[in-house]
Amino acid sequence: MAGKATKRSIRAAGICGKVSETKGRRAMEERDFFNETVEQRTHSLTCPKCRQAAEYKVTWVVRRKRAQIPHGANERDRARFAKAQSYMVRRDDKLQCANMRCRKPFEITTLQSLAFLMD
């Protein structure tokens, strides 16, 4: 049976994810605790080249904590879920200046790249 992948060989190779030592189940990952959406929010930013302020739409990945812990969680996963918080991660690193004469790309340095949400 050389070349045929079995569940045991896949699990030993680490392809199907982490396996808990207690019951042979996959350990829960952070994304199992959150609902993920993409949102655009407007922010007032200033171009560093032409020094003109304007409103820009910045894309954020919003991860909101689920109402209940997913099924199949062990004690360690329950403790991690209790400590988890909703948060946003900024997706855009660069924007283009809104001034028609400038139009140069600039990096977003005045906004945090991660922000916790108060739910």
ABEGO torsion letter per residue (X at the ends): XBGBBBAAAAAAAGAAEBBBAAAGBBBBBAAAABBBBBBBBBBBBBBAAAGBBBBBBBBBBBBBBBABBBBGBBAAAAAAAAABBBBBBBABABBBBABAAAGBBBBBAABBABBBBBX
